[in-house]
Amino acid sequence: MLSKYAFSSCFRGNKQLAASAAVSCRTQKRHSSCNTEVGREVRDTVVVGGGVVGVSLAYHLARRGRDVLLLEKSELTAGSTWHAAGLVTLYHPTPNVKKIHYDSMNLYSQITAETGQEVGFHQPGSLRLATSTARMDEMRYAFSRQGHKDAPYRLLNPDEVAEKVPILNMDNVHGGLFTPSEGHIDPYSLTQAIAIGARKYGANIQQNTEVTGLQPLSDGGWDIVTPKGTIRANRVVNCTGFWGREVGRLAGQDIPLVPVQHQYLVTKSVPEVQALKKEIPVLRHLDGGFYLRMERDGLLVGPYESQESMVQMTDWAQNGVTPGFGKELYPGDLDRLGPHLETCMEAFPCFQNAEIQSVVNGPITYTPDILPMVGPSMLPNMWFALGFGYGIAHGGGVGKFLTNWIIDGEAPFELIEFDPLRYGNWANIDYALEKTRESYGMNNAFGFPHEERSAGRPTKRVTPLFGKLKDAGARMGFASGWEVPLWYAAPGTTPEYQPSFFRTNWQLEQGREYDVLTKKVGIADLSTFGKFEVSGPDSRKFLDYAVAGTIPKPGRTSLVHMLTPKGRVYAELTLTCKDDNSFLVVTGGGSELHDLRQLRQILREMDCDTNITNVSEEVGVISIAGPRAGQLLSRVTESQVDTWKFLEARQTKIGGVDCLGVRISYTGELGWELYVKMKDMVDLYDSLIEKGTDLELGHFGTRVVNTLRIEKGFRAWGHEMNKDTTPIETGLMPFVRLKKKSNFVGKSGLLEAMKEVPTRRVVHLAINPDLTNLEPEGDETILCEGKPVGYTTSGCWSPVLNGGLAMASVPCLFTTPGTELHVLLGGVPRSATVLPGAPALTYSAREAEKKVKNKTAATN
């Protein structure tokens, strides 16, 4: 969560900054001196924090020839790095995080040869144990999402597990998921090796240099205050681990980080381990909640304690780290580890008689969702690399990722899972404390698809309809701090999620909401959208440069895309022109601040009189959709509904309150989005409910919207399109206006990409309808003759097909309708057929088709 300054609701362009900018004559282009003294006039990048992540960033920046200064308050590895257990892995359940792990492993496997510093890298592989049938289902689920990634995985049967881990008690072992060539490394030696490499390439590393102040400059740079003097820099990267909140406060930022005590123990020599012919893989006993590896001829065991027994550093989170804390540890507390150690003794009988040599209990830092915060904050040129619960596994890859982003001007690949701006000012420290307790305590819990966890909810982000929708049977989900209805329970039943890796209750019952939207009329609260007001004399000029599509005329709405400099899809937005100098910009709730940051960055680079105001919490959205939506709307407004055209926007009274109505619906059915002040939402909702009774008005959630948009072929940002794709392969070129006068952001990159023959396209795949207990959801591997050739981007159970339906990215040679492919579902290849297009027509397409038929009939 950033400060009030960082999240100021209104942001103005450069003309408004001109006066303050005159204070400094320095520009970023002039910030290019290469003096290596701490007190030199300007540095390009200052990295604050000398753990493995900060040192890795310094290494990669220097390796690419950039000036970089690293400041460490005490000595390298102080904090969490030095006492880490050193586990490194290629595995991760989140799609693109796997790339980070892969890049880390790639660096670590070469750093000794490059620098001469031994790092103690052991690569026996790792094995995630399945000790129940449900765990085996989970591993098949994970395995189905790996074939199109770099790292190899293999599902093992019990005999193969026993062969790899002779000291394991095989009772209740159903199998495992094995990843080769990973293992563990010495964190201290690794960090020192990377530091050697960084210095070799020209990085300046200053230890015993505490940062005591951070002062933003009018040109976007920063003054960094230290006891040794003030340093001026083009950008700052906060890599300070459990000091992250305190360093953030120096810049006026409030960052949701919570240090947590993590313990592991090391045994003395164990005869059974000593007798092993080779090192066993690193074991992760998920049901036991611990990891285990060899430490010489003993064992290292690291439990993840339960929510009830774990210890958070609450005082640190609220009041700051104990002064002088650096390479200290806390006393071990084996009582807290008791249940995990008992399971370990059952699984590894040799551990029962092992003598404990030491217990390590040190602080590591978590974000509410356990994933780190990596990337630029809302403040210009203030970057984060914070919240690493698994810093050794992430460190090498994150350093490379951030370096490429800083130097190339865009992220090298999509990693919105790590974006710092997934947290807004709703993520206060109370929320962070509740959520990190849940997340840490459930570290090894089942990762069921579509599961929602309840800690810290609701936040302050609830709409006035929250109680009414809950009473109507809504099962709430969480999106950027908002409570959003996912689906509705049948009347008289409780909206509870039944966790499963197969089709489960809400999926089997979705037909009710589907029928409401395709046969009747439905109502939904879509207030989770990110909503920005763009206004001022130059607002049209600004938007024309910021997006690749058409800027609408007053009273119209356009679907547009922001591109990166290389022509990849940064965001999908709708623009509604209210008048010549005022626009409403709408984006998905999950990318609200991600997109706002980009808009503000573009505005800073322009000389135009434009304001951007975030109105996401002031403006609500009610959607009505379905064949009877027009009838319903006509009952609550005096506006002429039958003349209301697709993508037309009207400011009018609806249900007795002022609304901006737009005829648009992501369902592809007849529908409207009604933008209304939050305070008026209840009046509008009540009016619609009252007038819709005889039309069989029903509620619908976002899950059925996803089904309908897939059937209609609508692309979704984060699925079919993101910063890994261009508009070319995703089918978005009809929305790009290459001939418009504006040299919009990403145009040159897109033109360059168009010189190449396309290699991939997004298609629809019909899954074998005989498969009724599984459905695709996205990120499943697609096979052709056993070889991975692509991946699903989205998926659902399609009522139109009465079977599974996926959208997928595949090579162009496999896009011919009728092509037979296979999709990994439940760990098994399932037959699938390429369709000629989306299996369902939109309302507009059906109406156009109807007109053609009527015209043909009339002429005959």
C-alpha positions, -999 to +999 in steps of 0.1 A: +000+000+000+014+033-010+011+067+007-016+093+004+009+112-018+015+082-040-022+075-044-033+111-047-066+108-066-057+135-091-026+136-113-017+164-137+005+166-167+038+183-172+024+218-177+013+218-141+048+206-130+066+232-150+071+257-122+084+231-097+105+215-124+124+247-128+139+241-093+162+216-109+179+218-142+188+181-142+169+157-164+170+119-165+190+119-197+217+140-181+219+115-151+246+095-167+279+102-148+299+071-140+319+082-109+321+054-084+322+075-052+293+074-028+290+111-028+292+117-065+266+140-081+242+115-098+239+078-099+218+059-124+204+033-100+208+030-063+199-004-048+192-002-011+198-035+006+225-061+004+207-094+006+207-119-023+180-100-042+197-066-040+231-080-049+216-100-078+201-068-091+234-049-088+251-078-107+227-079-136+226-041-140+264-039-140+267-068-163+245-049-188+268-019-185+247+003-162+259+024-134+247+010-101+255+017-065+244-007-037+240+006-002+239-019+027+233-006+063+256-032+078+271-061+058+260-082+029+235-110+038+225-094+071+188-098+076+172-129+063+196-141+036+224-154+059+202-177+079+180-191+051+178-228+045+190-223+010+163-242-009+161-236-046+134-250-069+120-248-104+085-256-091+059-229-086+021-231-090+019-197-106+026-197-143+053-170-149+070-173-115+085-205-129+105-183-152+120-165-123+130-197-106+145-210-139+166-179-143+178-181-107+189-217-111+206-208-144+227-181-127+235-202-096+248-231-117+274-208-134+284-183-108+312-203-093+329-207-127+325-170-133+338-158-100+358-186-084+337-185-053+323-218-042+286-217-034+278-252-022+252-258-048+237-293-044+214-305-072+198-338-062+164-326-074+134-322-053+103-343-046+069-332-035+053-361-017+017-371-022+005-389+010-032-390+000-052-395-031-062-358-030-025-348-030-020-370-060-048-352-077-031-319-068+001-331-084-017-342-116-032-308-117+002-291-114+017-316-139-009-306-164+004-270-163+041-277-168+048-293-202+049-260-220+073-244-195+111-247-194+116-269-164+110-306-166+087-323-141+078-360-137+051-378-118+066-407-098+048-438-086+055-452-051+082-476-063+100-447-080+097-426-048+111-454-027+141-458-051+150-421-048+144-419-010+155-452+006+151-437+041+114-429+036+087-449+052+064-457+022+032-461+042+005-439+027+028-426+000+008-425-032+035-409-054+052-376-059+062-348-083+099-348-091+119-319-105+155-327-114+186-306-110+174-284-082+182-286-045+199-263-021+228-238-019+248-219+007+230-185+008+260-166+023+285-179-002+261-174-031+255-138-022+293-132-019+299-148-053+273-127-070+288-096-053+322-105-067+307-107-101+289-074-096+321-056-087+339-072-116+314-056-139+317-022-123+291-021-095+299-001-064+289-019-032+290+002+000+285-016+033+279+001+066+260+028+048+225+032+062+198+051+042+182+076+066+162+097+041+146+096+007+136+128-010+118+130-043+130+155-069+108+175-093+125+158-123+116+123-111+150+115-095+157+110-058+181+123-031+192+094-009+204+106+025+231+086+043+255+094+072+283+096+045+264+122+025+235+127+001+234+108-032+214+118-061+199+090-083+177+085-113+160+057-095+159+038-062+152+001-057+141-008-022+155-043-016+157-040+022+139-072+034+123-069+068+134-032+069+113-026+038+084-009+056+108+015+073+127+024+042+093+028+024+082+052+051+112+074+043+095+080+009+060+083+024+050+048+015+032+023+037+041-012+024+021-043+036+050-064+048+051-086+079+082-104+093+076-139+105+098-162+125+107-193+106+125-222+122+145-252+110+167-276+128+199-295+118+208-329+133+241-344+139+253-373+118+226-400+112+239-435+105+211-442+079+219-410+061+256-416+063+251-450+046+233-435+016+251-439-017+240-405-030+222-375-018+184-378-017+162-351-033+150-322-012+117-336+002+086-315+007+061-334+029+030-313+021+006-329+045+032-328+073+039-292+065+077-295+064+107-298+041+137-321+046+171-323+030+205-338+038+230-315+056+262-334+051+254-368+067+227-354+089+193-339+082+178-304+080+141-302+087+121-270+083+084-269+093+059-243+084+040-238+116+002-235+118-017-203+120-022-209+157+015-216+167+034-193+143+050-161+155+047-129+136+069-099+144+039-077+150+059-050+169+083-048+140+055-045+115+038-018+134+066+001+150+098-008+132+127-033+135+146-035+167+175-010+163+208-028+155+192-061+146+211-077+117+226-111+121+208-121+152+185-151+158+157-159+182+158-189+205+145-221+190+110-232+202+106-269+194+072-270+211+058-250+182+072-276+158+060-306+177+032-318+153+054-314+123+083-333+139+061-362+149+050-366+113+086-363+102+096-392+126+068-413+112+079-406+076+116-409+083+122-434+111+159-426+112+150-391+124+135-406+156+169-412+172+187-383+156+204-358+179+196-322+172+227-301+167+211-266+162+179-248+158+178-217+136+149-193+142+151-161+122+128-135+107+117-137+070+093-112+054+060-120+038+034-101+019-003-109+025-003-134-004+033-147+001+044-135-033+070-107-034+065-072-045+086-066-076+085-036-099+079+001-099+057+017-073+033+046-080+060+071-071+082+079-101+114+059-102+108+042-068+110+005-074+104-024-050+120-059-046+105-068-013+086-095+006+107-125-003+096-155+018+118-175-006+145-151-015+171-176-025+148-193-050+137-159-064+169-138-061+188-145-093+157-144-115+143-112-099+176-094-104+176-103-141+138-095-145+141-060-129+173-052-148+157-059-181+127-039-172+148-009-161+170-009-191+146-019-218+117+002-206+093-027-202+090-059-183+107-088-202+076-110-196+043-109-178+046-111-140+016-092-127+015-117-098+045-099-084+034-063-092+036-041-061+004-023-071-018-054-066-021-038-032-038-005-027-044+017+003-070-009+014-041-032+024-034-016+057-012-033+084-041-049+101-050-066+069-014-076+063-011-091+097-043-112+094-035-123+059+001-133+064-009-154+094-033-173+071-009-175+042+021-187+062+000-211+082-015-225+050+018-226+032+015-263+024-023-265+023-040-278-008-040-253-037-075-259-050-085-241-081-109-211-075-104-214-038-111-183-017-096-177+017-112-154+042-086-138+065-086-100+065-120-098+047-139-078+040-116-047+037-130-012+035-137-019-002-173-031+000-200-016-021-234-005-007-249-037-022-227-061-003-253-071+023-281-074-002-261-096-026-250-118+003-287-122+012-294-131-024-270-161-021-238-146-034-205-165-030-180-136-027-146-136-042-117-112-036-104-088-062-081-058-054-096-055-020-132-057-033-158-083-024-172-095-058-200-120-063-185-150-081-217-171-082-250-175-065-263-205-046-297-220-054-326-207-033-326-222+002-289-234+000-257-220+014-231-206-011-202-228+001-173-238-021-167-276-021-130-278-028-119-302-055-095-307-084-125-318-104-157-301-115-174-291-083-206-277-069-207-242-084-196-254-118-223-281-119-249-255-109-239-227-132-267-235-156-292-214-135-272-181-141-265-191-177-302-194-184-309-161-167-285-143-190-294-162-222-332-165-218-343-138-192-324-109-176-297-107-150-282-082-127-247-079-113-225-056-092-193-049-113-180-021-091-146-038-089-137-022-123-109+003-121-123+036-131-104+068-140-116+102-151-094+118-177-102+154-183-087+187-195-082+205-229-056+179-240-073+147-228-081+135-263-045+141-274-032+123-244-054+092-249-048+091-286-011+087-278-016+064-248-037+038-267-036+020-300-073+022-308-100+047-317-107+076-293-145+078-293-166+108-300-189+123-273-216+098-264-197+068-276-175+040-261-145+023-276-125-009-267-088+000-268-055-014-258-023+001-243+008-013-257+044-016-244+072+000-265+077-034-282+041-036-292+029-061-266-004-058-249-001-038-216-038-034-209-073-035-223-095-006-215-129+009-225-130+046-232-162+065-229-163+101-241-186+122-220-178+154-237-149+169-257-127+173-226-139+144-204-135+106-206-142+077-184-115+050-186-124+016-173-102-014-167-104-047-149-103-045-111-072-067-109-051-043-129-065-010-116-033+005-102-011-014-128-029+005-155-031+038-136+007+038-131+012+034-169-012+062-177+005+085-153+039+075-166+028+083-202+013+116-190+046+126-173+064+122-207+039+145-225+034+182-226-003+184-222-030+198-200-047+167-187-059+154-153-062+117-143-084+110-113-089+076-098-127+073-091-128+036-085-141+039-050-165+068-058-183+052-088-202+019-087-213-002-117-245-022-120-248-045-151-280-058-165-278-083-194-300-108-212-328-107-239-351-088-215-326-062-204-340-036-227-375-042-213-362-038-178-343-006-186-372+010-203-392+006-171-368+027-150-357+055-174-374+080-197-345+076-222-356+060-255-342+025-250-351+011-284-329+036-301-299+030-278-272+017-300-243-007-292-214+012-275-236+043-272-232+061-239-259+083-223-259+105-192-295+101-180-317+094-150-322+056-144-341+044-114-344+080-103-307+086-100-280+101-123-262+075-143-239+071-172-253+042-191-233+023-218-248-003-240-221-030-236-219-064-219-189-087-215-215-116-217-220-109-254-257-106-247-279-075-249-268-055-219-259-022-202-233-011-177-248+016-155-222+039-138-236+055-107-222+072-076-217+047-049-241+065-026-269+060-052-263+023-059-289+010-035-316+032-050-307+021-085-305-016-075-338-015-056-356+001-086-343-025-110-352-054-087-387-040-082-394-035-119-378-068-129-398-093-109-422-103-137-393-104-162-377-131-140-347-109-131-320-130-115-285-124-101-254-135-118-217-136-108-184-132-126-178-169-132-207-173-156-196-141-174-163-159-180-182-188-196-202-166-219-173-145-230-153-176-239-182-190-259-184-156-277-146-155-283-139-124-262-103-121-253-094-114-216-064-095-204-042-118-183-054-148-203-054-145-241-034-112-240-008-098-217+028-084-219+039-117-235+017-112-265+011-087-293-023-079-309-013-100-339-014-135-325-042-127-301-066-115-328-068-079-316-056-062-347-091-050-356-089-028-326-056-012-336-056+020-357-022+020-374-033+048-398-043+073-371-021+104-370-009+098-335+024+079-332+010+060-302+030+041-277+041+008-291+033+016-327+069+012-339+073-020-319+041-034-334+051-024-369+084-042-364+066-073-351+044-073-382+074-077-404+077-113-391+054-141-403+031-149-373+039-182-356+010-185-331-027-178-329-055-181-304-081-207-313-110-224-297-107-261-287-136-284-280-127-310-254-139-346-259-175-343-245-171-378-229-150-360-202-175-348-178-157-346-144-130-321-156-130-288-174-101-266-187-095-233-169-062-220-186-025-227-185-029-264-194-004-280-217-015-288-253+002-318-270+005-330-305+017-365-308+029-363-273+050-331-277+040-299-260+031-273-287+009-248-268-012-240-238-048-231-230-054-195-221-089-199-207-114-226-203-149-235-191-178-260-194-197-248-224-235-252-224-235-246-261-212-276-267-223-295-236-186-302-230-153-286-221-143-255-242-108-238-242-092-209-258-056-217-266-024-204-280-010-228-306+014-227-336-003-215-368+001-248-385-023-264-359-050-238-363-069-254-392-104-263-381-107-300-373-071-304-362-069-330-335-048-321-305-046-332-268-050-311-237-035-323-204-063-324-178-059-342-146-025-352-157-038-372-187-039-361-224-075-355-234-085-353-271-095-319-284-105-305-317-098-271-332-130-252-339-136-228-368-142-200-344-162-191-313-191-216-309-216-189-299-227-156-316-230-123-298-263-106-295-252-080-321-241-107-345-274-126-341-293-094-348-273-087-379-278-123-391-315-120-385-317-088-406-299-105-434-323-134-433-353-111-432-340-091-461-333-122-481-368-135-473-383-102-484-366-102-517-377-137-524 
